[in-house]
Amino acid sequence: MWRVRNAGGLTSTPTCSTRAHGSRCVLVRAAGGKRESARTSSLDTSPGVDKSSSGSGNGAFGSGGAEGLFASSGTDCVHKGERKGRPRIKDALTTPIVQTSTYWFEDTEELIEYQEGRYQSYEYGRYGNPTVRVCEEKIAELEKAEECLVSGSGMNTATTMLLALVPQHGHIITTTDCYRRTRQFIQTFLADKMNVTATVLDPSDLEGLERALKENDVTLYFSESPTNPYLRCIDVPTVSRLCRENGAISVVDGTFATPVNQKPLELGVDLVISSGTKYMAGHNDVLCGYIAGSKELVGQVKHMQNILGGVMDPHAGYLLLRGMKTLELRIARQNETAMRMALALQDHPRVKVVHYPGLPSHPDYENAKNQMRGYGGVVSFEVDGDLWQTAKVIDSVRLPYIAPSLGGVESLIEQPTVVSYWDQPAETRAEIGIKDSLIRYACGIENFEDLWADLKQALDGF
Ligand SMILES: *Cc1c(COP(=O)(O)O)cnc(C)c1O
């Protein structure tokens, strides 16, 4: 028994359907003229696109009189077996990787219908891909967003968003303790080349925020919550309200939380952005980023991405989709491990301070408690030692890899001074608050007991 399923709700009777031997893949060719053929819409992310084989259009190669025109095996190698239709793999359990850079049209009429919005399809890989679109739909659901746009990296999402939304001579507000490359982009590009000015505030400085919003024509507020590496948490509902009252777009980078622990859009922000490289994909094997929010704002960013071109590859899309299936399980485990780690660290005699928003001693504990369902998998702490003694702790742990990044199944450990700020003089590091004795521990999904026994022996012995 073979089954045929139509993708876009448009039905047609198949004249020719073959089923691949031993698989559940159904190859469909739609009947009749192209207007009745079952076609996918760009909103229906089903990857199959049927092309009528019986029409007179360009897709008719391989049937009837056209055959004689193309008789060489060179042409056959390129075209045979593919012109009659595409597999509509509605029965595959996983979302297929649609590895194409472009999409074809039956004839000029169909192309014009597409251009005028009466026929929905994909056009070119920079403007959309069905595998990537499934990622966007899943994330939109998780973030409770109207629309989502995925891209090739978290930095690409952030820079594309800023270029799309901030005008020349505009003013933005950001917070200290923000991702270094974002800060660099604001300084070296927005400020130096577009004459954008910026107010930089402590994440908890709400009075400063109100003043900055009143004194400047602020386009956009941008902060992380929690931040890296001190896990500061802004008061998202209050910040969102103040921004809205003053006509500024509020944007929160929720990479460290993920929508499992925090849904910034529900808390009132206009846009949430994230490096999907971290928890969302979750396996330290792919780079990606996303932005989610209203159709209107995400649409503006998509328009810019169509020009700049930082799209995600469909293979990467598959890995992101696969990773997201276990997101909730991984986050639950990482929340628990990090909380236990923070408590254990607090009691260790060689640890001076533990930065974890789930600890009442953290400056933003109240904010975190009010707006997060879990406090995340990263713990930062300061040891009782100098740069090289701290390095000794790092070198003595055996389970986590010494590596930048976070959010994957493998635990990672780093000394921010060495990994992210080694090119900066000690005074600059002090200025931006990066202490030499600071360690960032990003919990993976290993057993807590093993991770703690390992970290404890390193702390006991330095
Ligand atoms: C990693 C990270 C980024 C950058 O994302 P990439 O995917 O590495 O480009 C931005 N913001 C935060 C908070 C991050 O952790």
PDBQT file of the ligand as one rigid body, heavy atoms in Angstrom, charges set to zero:
ROOT
HETATM    1  C1  LIG A 501      28.223  32.626  21.748  1.00  0.00    +0.000 C 
HETATM    2  C2  LIG A 501      27.429  33.839  21.991  1.00  0.00    +0.000 A 
HETATM    3  C3  LIG A 501      27.172  34.743  20.956  1.00  0.00    +0.000 A 
HETATM    4  C4  LIG A 501      27.728  34.551  19.574  1.00  0.00    +0.000 C 
HETATM    5  O1  LIG A 501      27.159  33.458  18.941  1.00  0.00    +0.000 OA
HETATM    6  P1  LIG A 501      27.909  32.628  17.796  1.00  0.00    +0.000 P 
HETATM    7  O2  LIG A 501      26.915  31.566  17.463  1.00  0.00    +0.000 OA
HETATM    8  O3  LIG A 501      29.176  32.108  18.395  1.00  0.00    +0.000 OA
HETATM    9  O4  LIG A 501      28.165  33.569  16.683  1.00  0.00    +0.000 OA
HETATM   10  C5  LIG A 501      26.394  35.851  21.241  1.00  0.00    +0.000 A 
HETATM   11  N1  LIG A 501      25.880  36.071  22.467  1.00  0.00    +0.000 NA
HETATM   12  C6  LIG A 501      26.117  35.216  23.478  1.00  0.00    +0.000 A 
HETATM   13  C7  LIG A 501      25.534  35.505  24.815  1.00  0.00    +0.000 C 
HETATM   14  C8  LIG A 501      26.891  34.068  23.283  1.00  0.00    +0.000 A 
HETATM   15  O5  LIG A 501      27.126  33.234  24.282  1.00  0.00    +0.000 OA
ENDROOT
TORSDOF 0
